């Protein structure tokens, strides 16, 4: 019985970590006031986020990044993006991003699932 319970808990945690693309797209609407996505995305109040996964931080040419972001040396993999979504100012102290972060792990997972589709 314990083994079954442990496997059920592990499966539930894995399902949560996978994320929901549709909910991620819905949640991204909050981000869209500053960040654009899509094949013709351009910077606005924040940098465009098309093809963000695997991209070096502060590397688009149409946005004026903070010195902190330029010097961060980050590459936006899923782990780094998740940490930044949770607490941007902890990951890049001095970032100009005006956002306190997302505390809900499911929302972070959902947003990452959506961002994987932005190719």
N, C-alpha and C positions, 0 to 999 in steps of 0.2 A: 504494500500500500504506500509506504514512504517513497519507494522508487517511482511509482506512478505519479504521486503528488509532485515530486521533484521534476520529473519530465514535463508535467503539465505546466508548472511554473516557468521552466526554461522555455517552453514553446510559446507561452504567452508573452514573455519578455522579448523573444525573437520577433514575434509578430508585431509588437509595438515598435521595435527598433526599425522595422522595414519601412514604415511610413506609408501614407496614402497620398498618391499624386493629386487626386481631385481636391482633397482638402488642402494640400499644399498650394495648389493654384488659387484656391479661395483665400487662404491666409496671405498669399503674396500680394493680394490687392492692397493690403496695408503698406507694403513696401513700394508699391508702384507710384506712390505720391513722390518718391525721390528717385527710384531706380526703374529703368526701362529694360525690357527683354524683347526678343523677337529678331528676325533677320535684319531689320533696319534700325535696331536700337541705337540710341545715342545718349550721351550723358545729359543729365538734367541737374537737379539739385544734388544728386549723387551719381556715381559712375553707372554705366549700363552693366548688366549682369549676364548677358548672353555668353555662353561658353565659359562661365566662371570657374568650373571645376577643372583644375589642372593649370590655371592661369596664374602667373606671377602677380602679386599684389602691386597696385599702382602702375600697371603696365599699359593701360589704354591711353591713347593720346588725346582724347577729347574731354578729359576731366582734369581739374587742378587738385591733386591729392595733397593731403597734409604731409609735412616733413616726416612725421611719425610713421605714416603709412609707407612713404617712399623708402625709409630706412629699415622697415620691418623685416625685409628679406623673406616674407612669407610666400608660399605657393598655396593657393586655395584648393586644398584637398578636402574631403568630406569631414575629416576630424577637425581641421582648422576652421572650416566654415561653421561647423556646429558650435565650437567653442566661441567663435566671434558672435554668432547669433545669441548665445547665452549671455555673454558679457563683453561687448566690443571694447570697452575701455580697459578691461583686464588683459585682453589679448594684444591690443595695440594702444598702450597708454599715449594719450595725446592725439588720438584719431579725431577727425572733425565730424564723425558720424554722430548725429544727435538722436541716439536711441539707447535706451537703458538695457535692453536685452529681453530674451524670452525665457521664462522659467519653466514652462511646460515642455517636458521632454518629447511628448508625442507631437506637439506642434513643430519642434525642431526637426524631428524625423520626417514629418509630412513636408515641410519646406525643402528639406534636402532631397526627398523623392522627386518633388517638382523640379528642383534645380538640375537634377540629373537629366531631365528631358530637354534642357535649354541648349541644344547643340546646333 
